[in-house]
């Protein structure tokens, strides 16, 4: 009996065959990417300097779909691809999964910053405990109406606490040198 399971050799996974559903999903994702950016072949989305030498994996294709959703203008997406593929010496590495992931993160960050208008109002994902746990003790059942902006009093308190801490550190260091 021979085992035809792909092996993990030297930290690199060997490519396996996709299931029928996986292959269909991949094909549909590629079609959507090509439609969004108006190209006939997937390879045409990559600038010549960074074209992948090998077929991209399913996750890299999914990342490309996310990039096409976040940045529907191909030229802008290509500029982003070039920036994440540029080495410090000015040369380029070929586009792969890690560059796609980096570009997705950059695009999401810039989208969050621009949609928030420079304010940090975007929600933390995956931190349900933070959302349900109040940062300050609340008197439930109190008749006091909530302030119009709960963020400002917290910010003022935090700044005051920071100033107090800085001044106490300054006093402590002055007292040590005087002694």
C-alpha positions in Angstrom: 0.0 0.0 0.0 1.4 3.4 -1.0 0.4 6.6 0.6 -0.3 9.3 -1.9 -0.9 12.0 0.7 1.1 15.2 0.0 4.0 15.6 2.4 5.1 18.6 4.2 8.7 18.8 3.1 11.1 21.3 4.7 8.3 23.5 5.9 6.7 23.9 2.5 3.4 22.3 1.7 3.2 20.4 -1.5 0.2 21.2 -3.7 -2.7 18.9 -3.5 -5.7 18.5 -5.7 -8.7 20.7 -5.0 -12.0 19.1 -4.3 -14.7 19.7 -6.9 -16.3 22.4 -4.7 -12.9 24.0 -4.1 -12.1 24.1 -7.8 -15.5 25.6 -8.6 -15.1 28.2 -5.9 -11.6 29.1 -7.2 -12.8 29.4 -10.8 -15.7 31.7 -9.8 -13.4 33.9 -7.7 -11.0 34.2 -10.7 -14.0 35.2 -12.9 -15.1 37.9 -10.5 -11.5 39.3 -10.3 -11.2 39.4 -14.1 -14.7 41.1 -14.3 -13.9 43.7 -11.7 -10.6 44.7 -13.3 -11.6 44.2 -16.9 -8.9 41.7 -18.0 -9.2 38.6 -20.0 -6.4 36.6 -18.2 -5.6 36.7 -14.5 -1.9 37.1 -15.2 -2.7 40.4 -16.9 -3.4 42.1 -13.5 0.2 41.8 -12.4 2.9 44.3 -13.6 5.6 42.5 -15.5 8.2 43.0 -12.7 6.2 41.0 -10.2 4.3 38.4 -12.2 4.1 35.1 -10.2 6.2 32.4 -11.7 3.8 29.7 -10.5 0.1 29.3 -10.2 -1.2 31.1 -7.1 -2.9 29.1 -4.3 -6.5 29.4 -3.3 -5.8 31.8 -0.4 -3.8 34.1 -2.7 -6.7 34.1 -5.2 -9.1 34.9 -2.4 -6.8 37.8 -1.3 -6.8 39.1 -4.9 -10.6 39.1 -4.8 -10.5 41.1 -1.6 -8.0 43.5 -3.2 -10.3 43.9 -6.2 -13.2 44.7 -3.9 -11.3 47.2 -1.9 -9.6 48.8 -4.9 -11.7 48.4 -8.1 -9.3 50.5 -10.2 -6.7 48.2 -11.6 -3.9 50.8 -12.0 -4.2 51.7 -8.3 -4.2 48.1 -7.3 -1.1 47.5 -9.5 0.7 50.4 -7.8 -0.1 48.8 -4.4 1.2 45.5 -5.6 4.4 47.1 -6.7 4.8 48.8 -3.4 4.4 45.6 -1.3 6.7 43.7 -3.7 9.5 46.3 -3.7 12.7 45.2 -1.9 14.8 47.8 0.0 17.4 47.8 -2.8 14.7 48.8 -5.4 14.4 45.3 -6.9 11.1 43.4 -6.9 10.1 40.0 -5.5 7.4 38.1 -7.3 3.9 38.5 -6.1 2.8 35.7 -3.8 0.4 35.0 -0.9 2.4 37.1 1.6 2.4 40.2 -0.6 -1.3 39.7 -1.3 -2.0 39.5 2.4 0.2 42.6 3.1 -1.7 44.6 0.4 -5.1 43.5 1.8 -4.1 44.7 5.2 -2.8 48.1 3.8 -6.0 48.6 1.9 -8.2 47.7 4.8 -6.2 50.1 7.1 -6.4 52.9 4.6 -10.2 52.3 4.1 -10.8 52.3 7.8 -8.8 55.5 8.3 -10.5 57.3 5.4 -14.0 56.1 6.3 -13.5 57.2 9.9 -12.6 60.7 8.8 -9.3 60.5 10.7 -11.0 59.6 13.9 -10.5 56.2 15.5 -14.1 55.1 15.5 -13.6 51.8 13.7 -14.6 48.9 15.9 -12.2 46.3 17.1 -13.1 43.0 15.4 -13.1 39.9 17.5 -13.1 41.6 20.8 -16.6 41.0 22.1 -15.3 41.0 25.6 -14.1 44.6 25.2 -17.5 45.7 23.8 -19.5 44.2 26.6 -17.2 45.0 29.5 -17.4 48.7 30.6 -14.1 50.4 31.2 -15.4 52.4 34.1 -17.8 51.2 36.8 -21.3 52.1 35.9 -24.1 52.7 38.3 -26.9 50.7 36.7 -30.3 52.0 37.5 -29.1 55.5 38.3 -31.2 58.3 37.0 -28.3 60.3 35.6 -28.6 60.8 31.9 -25.6 59.7 29.8 -23.5 62.6 28.5 -23.7 63.5 24.9 -20.3 62.1 24.1 -19.0 59.4 26.4 -15.6 59.5 24.7 -14.6 63.0 25.7 -14.9 62.6 29.5 -12.9 59.4 29.2 -10.3 61.1 27.1 -10.0 64.0 29.6 -9.7 61.6 32.5 -7.0 59.7 30.7 -5.1 62.8 29.9 -5.4 64.0 33.5 -4.2 60.7 34.8 -1.3 60.8 32.3 -0.3 64.3 33.4 -0.5 63.3 37.1 1.7 60.2 36.4 4.3 62.3 34.6 4.4 64.9 37.3 4.7 62.3 40.1 7.6 60.7 38.1 9.2 64.1 37.8 8.8 64.7 41.5 10.3 61.3 42.4 13.3 61.8 40.2 13.9 65.3 41.7 13.6 63.9 45.3 16.1 61.2 44.5 18.7 63.6 43.1 18.2 66.0 46.1 18.7 63.3 48.7 
